[in-house]
């Protein structure tokens, strides 16, 4: 993990602040001590990798090979996550196309020269809300990547405001 931290040019204190963990916890992890799953998840989120990938990096730095966690397993896990995400995106596009087809084929023919405008607008808006909700679920605009980016931005602003690095 130390190599990941150094690639980002972060001190242990900065990593602790970004991850919400204690500096002592960061030191223990880098020393090779056991780390809890919640701490591992917090650190993995900061580095924008999976907890399995972080654990593999920690173990490789310490010359250990965990049970059942070979680099190929880590890659397989990452590949499976990518496939699941791609499948979810495919479902999103299929769902959106289905709702558009439903609206065009079944709702618009019932327009009746403006007589049914109110119900059509309500159906259209409800379809839009369903599509937007599913889009937020699939694309996660405010997910972990956004949180990490925002945390880095806030840390940079804090350093700029104080004019120095965090105290040790």
N, C-alpha and C positions, 0 to 999 in steps of 0.2 A: 504494500500500500504506500510505502514511503516513496517509491519511484513514481507512482501516480500523482501523489501530492507534489513532488518536486517538479514534475512535468508542467503542472499548473502554476508553479512558482508561489505556492502557498506555504505559510508557516504552519506549525501544528496548531497554533492559536487560531489562525484564520480557518483552518479545516474544522476545528472544534466549533467555532461560531457558525459556520455554514451548515454543519450537520446537527447542531443543537446538542452536541455531546461535550463532555468534560475533556479538558486537555489531557488529563491523566489517562482517560480511556484511549485517546489517540496514541499516546506513548505506549500503553500496554499492547495495543493492536500491532503497532510497528515493531515491538519487541518480540512478538510471536505468541503472546498469551492468548488464551481462549477469548472469543468475543461472542456476546449474546446476539441472538437473531435480530432484535430490534436495532441494536447498534449497527449491525452489519447492513440492515436495510437503509438506515439513515446515511451511512457512508456511501453505499452503492448509489443512492439517489443523488448525492452531491457529485459523484464522478460520472453520473449518467450511464451506469452499467448495471447489470443484474447482480444480485447478491452472490450468485454462484460464480460469476466472473471475478468479483472482488475477492471472494474466498480463495479462488484458484490463484489470483495474483499474490495474495498474502502468503499462501502456502508455498508458492514458487520462490518468493523472496526469502523465505525462511528455510528453504531446502526440504520442505515436507511435501508429501503426496497424500492428500486426504483419501479416505475410503470412498471408492466409487466416483470420485470427482476428477477425472482425467480431463485434459484440455479438450479431447474429442467430445466428452459429455457436456462440457460447458458450451462448446460450439453447437452441439445438437440441441441443447436447451434454447440457445439464442435463435437457431434456425426455426425451431418449433414456435417460438414466440412470434417471429416474423411471419410465419405461415398463418398463424392464428389471426394476426393483425390484418394480413392481406385478405383472409376469408371474411373478416368482419367488414372490411371496406367493400368487398364484393357484395355482401348482403345489403350494405347501405345503398349502393347504386341500384341494386335490384328492387329494393323497397321503394326508393324514390321513383324509379321508372314505373312501378306498379301503381303508386298513388297518382302519378300524372296521367297514366292511361285510364285509371278509374274516373278521374275528373273529366277528362276529354271525352271518353266514350259514353259515360252514363249521366254525368251531371249537366254538361253544356247542352245536350239535346233538349233538356227540360227548361231551358231559358224562357220560352214562351213570351217573347217580346217584352221582357222586363218584369213579367208577373212574378217570377220566382227569384228575383235578384237577391233578396235578403237571405234565403236559405242557401243559395249558391255561394254567396260571400262567406257565410258561416262555414260551410263545408271546405271552401278553399283555404280559409284561415286556419281551420283545424288541421288540414293536411300540411300546411306550412309549419305549424307548431310541431307536429309529429316528425317531420323531416328535420327541423332544426334541433329537436331534442335528441334524435338519433345521431345527428351529425356531431353534437357535443359529446355524446357517449363514445362515438367511434374515433373522432379526431382529437379529442381531449385538448382543446386549446389552452386550458389552464391546468394541465397535468404536471407531472414531475419535472419535465424539461423546462416548462415555464417557471415553476417554482425555483429551480436551480438558477436559471438565468436572472430572475428577479433578486434572489439572495445575493448573487455575485454583484449585481448592479448596486444594491443597497450597501454592501460591504465597501465597494469602491467609493460610493458617495460618502460613507462614514469616514473612510481614510482621508478623502479629499477635504472633508469638513474639519477634521481634527489636524490635518497636515502632517500626520505621522502614522506609523504602523501601530497595531494594537499592542498594549503593554503586555509584558511577559510575566 
